[in-house]
Amino acid sequence: MKFSTSQILVFFQERRTQRNIRSLAQFIIILMVLVFVYSVLFHFIMEHEGQKHSWVTGFYWTLTVMSTLGFGDITFESDLGRVFSMVVLATGIIFLLVLLPFTIIQFFYAPWVEAVAAARTPRKVEEGTAGHVILTRHDAVTDDLIAKLEQFGRGYVLLVPDFDDASRLHDMGFRVVFGPLDQTETYVSAGAPSAAMIAATSDDVTNTNVAFMARQVASEVPIVATSTNPTATAILEHAGASGVFQLGEMMGRTLARCMVGGDAVTHVVGNVDELLIAEANAHRTPLVGKTIRENRLTDLGVSVIGLWDRGEFQHAMPDTVVAEHAILLLAGSQDQLTNYDEAFVIYNVSIKPVLIIGWGSVGVAAAKALTERGVEWKAIERDPNRIRPTDEHADRVIVGDATDPALLEQAGLFDAPAVLITTHDDSLNIYLTIYCRSVRPDIQIISRATLKQNTETLHGAGADFVHSYASMGATSIFNQIVGDRIATVTEGLDIFRRPVPASLEGLPLSECGIRDRTGCTLIALKDPSEGLIANPPASTVLRSGQEMVLAGGNEAESKFLDAYGKTS
């Protein structure tokens, strides 16, 4: 526990420290008065017994008895003396063994420990800090965002208004700054005027306060925030937020977008400029049982990036066989995807309603997205208070416990082409996924995960697609920094753009070895003069100024950055 001279001076200059020292001094004065009084009484009683001792002996006896050492070399012979000894002993136990340690700990040691922690916990960023991201809450979204920032070599600072939380997070290795979120000085201390972005991911009220306060000192810095409804979005924009995300709405639409269980045509799940990324169900189509080469999908103009099979993704190779429950991940222009749809529109058609479990913000958004696509649906919700009579299509929502097999059967689970599990309870989502997969091996299961670490468990339980709330929020915020260079297709698979590395310039694609070295698949090239080249042939020569469009998981993306650098 080391302190510099300046830290010690600051500690003793604090009002709380000065008040505590005064209280400690008062206690010591009272204790000294008691010792003096008992020493005087010691002499009177000893003289009464016919014994004479010096004043030093009186103080010596008083201290040994009060401290319960009681050497026994000086004793009283009368009952009066023995009673006096018991009074001195009891006083010593109370004052020296109980009150004194408590007083020192309460008024001196505890503040001293807090001062040590305060000295370790930063209250401002280092001088010259710039281009960093300021985060105002530590949660699942910012945890994932911090990982992305570190992956791309971006700095960040986490504002924490609670001192104990700030100390704990600092000890865990997070870059924190302690300070209240409702004071402009906090944002100055966090380097807001020179930051790349400020991200608020708390509740609507706190986020509004953050946006308003931060905007006072950082008029040009982008401020992004999350919100729960359109009204909160409008208020946040008035408060100074430059970008607002309704993550519940985004999550619901993303889950609905993954629903390909009702037909075999393409469903767009992302795009990079005019290049569209789509998914198509291979179930009950002529594609099943044949290799990519034998299916000759390139004749339709589309490129097969990879295949999903019950949560397992594999890159498409010419000899890759399309399994019965495979979902193809395709890349192509709108015209190319239309050609594919015309070839497979007659297959795997189902008019049965999709089942949505959960009627929160995510479930409501998923229902709206399915309605816009012309897909019928039914929903189950346990809490009747969430179903408002004013909600459109509220009559399609069944009130009850989704863990009840009879209710699931009533809602149409055994006929539904797909089930969307949207509750915020990951444990419940895992349970429902296991049950739905056990009774319907052929159904498409799409699930939400609140925490990223539960996505693998949900895939293992039988989910075809899983999206985590944390990853979606982190990617949406991160794209505000890097300029929409990342599109999450599903959990663990991103489409991202990177400039052609200098080490690959002048090489044809056939000699680059990008997939072998990193696991990423190049699906397009963006050329300044030719525009976007979808599915470039192997003979294409990479040139300076071009931008590569790549598909890969988090590990593959990290390997690419390690191999070719992090230059944006």
TAKAZI-V757359 format. One line per field, one symbol per residue. ss: DSSP state (2 for helix, 1 for strand, 0 for the rest). phi: phi as a letter, one per 40 degrees, with the letter a starting at -180 (. if undefined). A space follows every 10 residues. Layout:
BEGIN
ss: ???
phi: ???
END
This chain:
BEGIN
ss: 0000222222 2220222222 2222222222 2222222222 2222222200 0000222222 2222220000 0000000022 2222222222 2222222222 2222222222 2222222222 0000000000 0011100002 2222222222 2000011111 0022222222 2000011100 0002222220 0222001111 0002222222 2222222000 0111111002 2222222220 0011112222 2222222000 0000001111 1100111111 1000000000 1222202222 0011111110 0111100000 1000001111 1102222222 2222000000 0001111000 2222222222 2200001111 1002220000 0002221110 0000222222 0000000111 1000022222 2222222220 0001111110 0222222222 2000111122 2222222222 2200011111 0011111110 0222000122 2202222200 1111111000 1111000000 1000001111 1102222222 22220000
phi: .bbcdccccc cccccccccc cccccccccc cccccccccc cdcccccccg bbbccccccc cdcccccgcf cgcbbcbccd cccccccccc ccdccccbcc dccccccbcc cccccccccc ccbaccdgca gcbcbbacac ccdccccccc ccgccaabcb cccccccccc cchccbbcic cbbccccccc gdcbccabbb bccdcccccc ccccccbbcb ccbbababac ccccccccch ccabbccccc cccccccccb ccabccbcbi abfccbbbba ccdgbcccgb cdcccfcccc gcbccabbbf gcbbccbdcc cccdbcbcbb biccccccdc cccbcccfcb bcccbbbhbc cccccccccc cccgccabbb acccccccdc ccgcccccci ccccdccccc cgdcbccabb bbcccccccc dccccccccb ccccbbbcbc bccccccccc chccbbbcdc cccccccccc ccgfcbbcca dgbbbbbacc cdcbcgccdc bcgccccbgc bcbabbbdcc gcbcfccccc ccbcgcbcbb bacccccccc cccbgbcc
END
